[in-house]
Amino acid sequence: MFERILMPLDGSELAEISLPYGEELAAKLGSEIILYHVRGTDQAELEHIHEVYLDTVAGNARRIVGETNKGAKVTVEIESGEPAQNICDLVEKNKIDLIVMTAVSASGLKIGKMLGSVTDHVCHTVPVPVMIVRPQNAKRLRGKKQVFNNILISLDGSELSKRALPVGEELAAGLKIPITLFEMVPMVYPSANVSNMYGSDYVKINDRDEQVIEYKYAKANEAEESRAQVELLEIEKQLKEKELTVDRKVTSGIDAAKEIIDISKGVGADLLIMSTHGRSGLDRWLLGSVTEKVLRYGDIPLLIVNARAL
């Protein structure tokens, strides 16, 4: 599935944080890495500098990947133009299977809680999975023998969310690491009020805009919880038949993104896989909007499977 991995680099150290992730994938999956740089149309005189830079990075990547897989290739490509559009065009032209990139802006700077214009555009546009590595993820690699140790796959009961499963299965098999399946069952509640009254039947949530919202709820949706348990058990059995190590978690809650982020910490996941779309409705959360929130507030690499992928 992952024969060609595209890794955009803009010359910054922040962008290079994604390199260990792509290198481990290439080494264990036998993938080709394409290191890609887009220079501005007014930077023709800097092309030689860009070539020297990418050749140096490629040499280091070949050495690292070659220690595990001597047959894996690392190639370099430089083009002029606009980074976001060029990356999207290259995906189609070169039959890219996966993009691995750091969440930085076109200039190499992290933009607050936003991911950066290039990253945002690529995530929403390309029809292939995109792995987003955050600048703070560099700290997670310290002292680790390998980058990937446990995959978390978040589902919502919809067929579209299950598009994440083949990607997770392929990675878990190739990397020889376990999978944790997760689904949050939404609580049933009749109304939401902003107030200072607290009681046993209230849930207090900070919505990250510093507004305190209290949801008065009845209880967890038992029918949905039963469905989720049965469905994840069946997926678990199917994956175990393929000799994969699998666990499953089902929780009840209101804020799906928060539940996903919390469970990723609880199981020690270092890669989260989600689809960009899910089923919406009165008793469902929209996985697309949840993915957006996890993108901005999560603290482990996120692999996004576009609904058009696969």
C-alpha distance (Angstrom), angle and dihedral (degrees) to the residues before:
residue distance angle dihedral
M1 . . .
F2 3.81 . .
E3 3.78 103.2 .
R4 3.82 96.1 139.4
I5 3.80 124.6 34.6
L6 3.80 119.5 -168.8
M7 3.81 116.6 -151.6
P8 3.82 114.4 -174.1
L9 3.82 114.7 -153.0
D10 3.80 127.6 -174.6
G11 3.81 98.7 -172.0
S12 3.80 95.4 -96.7
E13 3.80 127.6 120.3
L14 3.80 88.7 -127.1
A15 3.79 91.9 60.4
E16 3.81 90.1 50.2
I17 3.82 91.2 61.2
S18 3.81 87.1 86.1
L19 3.82 92.8 59.1
P20 3.84 98.6 87.6
Y21 3.81 89.4 53.0
G22 3.78 94.6 51.6
E23 3.78 92.0 41.8
E24 3.81 93.6 54.3
L25 3.79 91.2 47.6
A26 3.81 91.6 50.3
A27 3.78 92.7 46.3
K28 3.81 95.6 50.7
L29 3.79 100.1 32.5
G30 3.80 97.9 38.4
S31 3.80 91.2 -122.7
E32 3.79 126.8 160.0
I33 3.81 114.7 -119.2
I34 3.79 118.3 -145.3
L35 3.80 111.3 -162.7
Y36 3.78 105.2 -154.7
H37 3.79 131.5 -166.5
V38 3.81 127.8 179.8
R39 3.80 115.4 -159.7
G40 3.76 124.3 -164.3
T41 3.78 117.7 -98.2
D42 3.81 87.8 -115.4
Q43 3.82 93.6 55.1
A44 3.80 101.0 74.0
E45 3.80 90.7 124.5
L46 3.83 89.2 59.9
E47 3.80 95.5 54.7
H48 3.82 93.3 101.4
I49 3.81 90.7 52.5
H50 3.79 90.2 50.7
E51 3.80 90.6 49.7
V52 3.82 92.5 51.1
Y53 3.80 90.4 48.0
L54 3.82 95.1 50.3
D55 3.81 92.8 42.6
T56 3.81 89.0 54.9
V57 3.80 92.6 48.7
A58 3.81 90.6 45.6
G59 3.80 91.7 51.3
N60 3.79 91.5 54.1
A61 3.81 91.3 45.8
R62 3.83 91.9 50.7
R63 3.80 89.9 52.1
I64 3.81 93.5 49.3
V65 3.81 95.9 43.1
G66 3.80 92.0 42.2
E67 3.79 91.6 60.4
T68 3.81 87.7 70.4
N69 3.79 104.8 20.7
K70 3.79 118.1 22.4
G71 3.79 91.2 -175.8
A72 3.82 96.4 60.0
K73 3.82 115.5 107.5
V74 3.80 130.1 -139.5
T75 3.80 115.4 -166.2
V76 3.80 134.6 176.6
E77 3.80 131.1 -137.0
I78 3.81 129.4 179.4
E79 3.79 125.3 -172.8
S80 3.77 136.8 167.5
G81 3.78 122.7 -124.0
E82 3.80 139.9 63.4
P83 3.85 112.7 -24.5
A84 3.81 100.7 -138.1
Q85 3.79 95.9 47.1
N86 3.80 93.8 40.9
I87 3.79 91.6 53.2
C88 3.81 91.5 50.8
D89 3.81 91.2 48.0
L90 3.81 92.0 48.7
V91 3.80 91.5 53.6
E92 3.78 89.8 61.8
K93 3.79 96.4 39.1
N94 3.81 98.7 47.2
K95 3.82 99.5 33.4
I96 3.79 94.5 -119.0
D97 3.83 115.5 -167.3
L98 3.81 100.5 -168.3
I99 3.80 138.2 11.5
V100 3.80 119.8 -149.3
M101 3.80 114.2 -170.3
T102 3.79 142.8 151.4
A103 3.79 119.7 -112.6
V104 3.79 98.9 -111.0
S105 3.77 135.7 124.0
A106 3.80 125.3 -101.2
S107 3.80 88.5 -92.8
G108 3.80 92.9 52.1
L109 3.79 94.7 -105.5
K110 3.78 124.3 126.2
I111 3.82 108.9 -123.7
G112 3.80 106.5 -142.8
K113 3.80 110.6 -93.8
M114 3.79 91.3 -19.1
L115 3.77 119.7 95.3
G116 3.78 98.1 -134.5
S117 3.76 131.1 -93.5
V118 3.81 96.1 -92.2
T119 3.80 94.6 49.0
D120 3.79 92.8 46.2
H121 3.80 92.6 49.8
V122 3.80 94.1 47.5
C123 3.83 93.6 47.5
H124 3.78 92.0 53.0
T125 3.79 97.4 41.0
V126 3.80 116.6 37.5
P127 3.84 119.7 84.1
V128 3.83 93.2 -140.7
P129 3.81 132.4 78.6
V130 3.82 115.1 -83.0
M131 3.80 123.3 -156.6
I132 3.80 112.3 -153.6
V133 3.80 117.0 -158.3
R134 3.79 117.8 -168.0
P135 3.83 124.1 -142.6
Q136 3.82 91.2 -116.6
N137 3.82 90.3 57.1
A138 3.81 89.1 79.4
K139 3.81 88.5 77.6
R140 3.81 90.9 56.4
L141 3.80 91.4 63.9
R142 3.78 95.7 60.1
G143 3.78 111.0 114.6
K144 3.81 94.1 2.5
K145 3.78 119.9 130.1
Q146 3.79 90.4 -155.0
V147 3.78 134.2 19.7
F148 3.81 99.2 -133.3
N149 3.81 120.4 49.5
N150 3.81 107.4 145.2
I151 3.82 132.4 18.0
L152 3.80 123.5 -150.0
I153 3.82 116.8 -158.9
S154 3.79 115.2 -165.3
L155 3.81 117.9 -153.6
D156 3.81 135.1 176.7
G157 3.80 102.7 -164.3
S158 3.80 94.6 -95.6
E159 3.79 126.5 118.4
L160 3.79 90.6 -125.2
S161 3.79 92.3 56.9
K162 3.81 88.6 53.4
R163 3.80 89.4 66.4
A164 3.79 84.1 86.3
L165 3.81 91.2 64.9
P166 3.84 100.8 75.2
V167 3.81 89.5 48.6
G168 3.79 92.5 50.2
E169 3.79 91.6 44.6
E170 3.81 92.4 51.9
L171 3.79 93.1 48.3
A172 3.81 95.1 44.6
A173 3.81 91.5 50.1
G174 3.80 94.2 46.6
L175 3.80 96.1 42.1
K176 3.84 92.9 38.6
I177 3.80 93.9 -132.1
P178 3.85 133.5 131.4
I179 3.80 128.4 -97.9
T180 3.80 127.7 -139.5
L181 3.81 115.4 -158.5
F182 3.79 115.2 -151.6
E183 3.78 138.0 -173.7
M184 3.78 131.0 170.7
V185 3.81 116.4 -145.6
P186 3.82 110.3 -148.6
M187 3.78 117.9 -123.9
V188 3.80 119.0 -121.2
Y189 3.79 113.1 -117.9
P190 3.81 131.8 159.2
S191 3.80 102.1 -148.0
A192 3.80 148.0 0.4
N193 3.82 123.8 -133.1
V194 3.76 135.4 179.9
S195 3.81 107.4 -138.4
N196 3.78 145.6 119.8
M197 3.81 95.9 -112.4
Y198 3.78 116.5 113.7
G199 3.74 129.3 -170.3
S200 3.77 142.5 151.7
D201 3.78 92.2 -89.4
Y202 3.81 96.1 54.1
V203 3.79 129.3 91.9
K204 3.81 115.4 -156.0
I205 3.81 116.5 -148.4
N206 3.79 131.8 -178.0
D207 3.80 105.7 -147.4
R208 3.85 92.5 -159.8
D209 3.78 91.1 -106.8
E210 3.81 88.2 86.1
Q211 3.81 92.0 -109.3
V212 3.78 114.6 131.2
I213 3.80 112.1 -136.9
E214 3.79 122.9 -172.1
Y215 3.78 118.7 -158.7
K216 3.78 116.8 -160.6
Y217 3.77 105.6 -150.7
A218 3.76 138.6 176.3
K219 3.80 103.2 -144.6
A220 3.76 143.4 -62.3
N221 3.78 115.0 -56.7
E222 3.81 99.0 -101.0
A223 3.80 94.9 -169.1
E224 3.79 91.1 52.9
E225 3.79 92.0 45.9
S226 3.81 90.9 52.4
R227 3.82 90.9 48.0
A228 3.80 91.9 49.3
Q229 3.82 93.0 49.1
V230 3.81 92.2 49.7
E231 3.79 93.5 45.3
L232 3.81 95.7 48.0
L233 3.80 90.7 45.6
E234 3.81 89.9 55.5
I235 3.82 91.9 48.3
E236 3.79 89.6 47.1
K237 3.81 91.1 53.3
Q238 3.81 91.8 49.3
L239 3.79 92.4 50.9
K240 3.81 93.2 45.3
E241 3.80 88.9 53.8
K242 3.81 85.0 62.3
E243 3.81 88.3 55.2
L244 3.79 95.5 -106.0
T245 3.80 123.5 142.4
V246 3.80 107.6 -120.3
D247 3.80 137.9 176.3
R248 3.81 129.6 176.8
K249 3.79 135.9 -147.8
V250 3.81 130.1 -169.7
T251 3.80 121.9 -175.6
S252 3.81 136.0 173.7
G253 3.78 120.6 -128.9
I254 3.77 150.0 121.1
D255 3.80 105.1 -120.7
A256 3.82 105.3 59.5
A257 3.80 95.1 -173.9
K258 3.80 91.5 53.1
E259 3.80 91.3 48.7
I260 3.80 90.9 51.0
I261 3.80 92.9 48.7
D262 3.82 91.6 46.6
I263 3.81 94.1 48.1
S264 3.81 91.2 48.7
K265 3.79 88.2 58.9
G266 3.78 92.7 43.4
V267 3.80 94.9 55.3
G268 3.80 94.8 37.2
A269 3.80 94.1 -118.5
D270 3.78 118.1 175.0
L271 3.80 96.8 -173.8
L272 3.81 127.6 43.1
I273 3.82 119.9 -163.9
M274 3.81 121.2 -161.4
S275 3.77 138.7 161.5
T276 3.79 117.5 -123.8
H277 3.79 93.5 -128.8
G278 3.78 137.7 44.8
R279 3.77 140.7 164.4
S280 3.79 115.8 -70.5
G281 3.77 128.0 -156.0
L282 3.79 144.5 111.6
D283 3.78 93.0 -61.5
R284 3.82 98.7 33.3
W285 3.76 135.1 72.3
L286 3.78 117.7 -134.2
L287 3.78 105.5 -111.2
G288 3.79 92.0 -157.0
S289 3.80 92.8 62.9
V290 3.80 91.4 41.3
T291 3.79 90.0 53.9
E292 3.80 89.6 53.5
K293 3.81 90.6 53.2
V294 3.80 94.2 46.1
L295 3.81 88.8 49.0
R296 3.77 90.9 59.2
Y297 3.80 102.5 36.9
G298 3.80 105.8 26.2
D299 3.78 120.2 102.3
I300 3.82 104.5 -151.4
P301 3.81 129.9 67.8
L302 3.80 112.2 -78.2
L303 3.79 123.5 -149.2
I304 3.80 109.8 -157.1
V305 3.79 118.9 -157.6
N306 3.79 109.1 -159.0
A307 3.80 114.6 -139.8
R308 3.81 87.3 -120.4
A309 3.81 92.7 55.6
L310 3.82 123.8 99.6
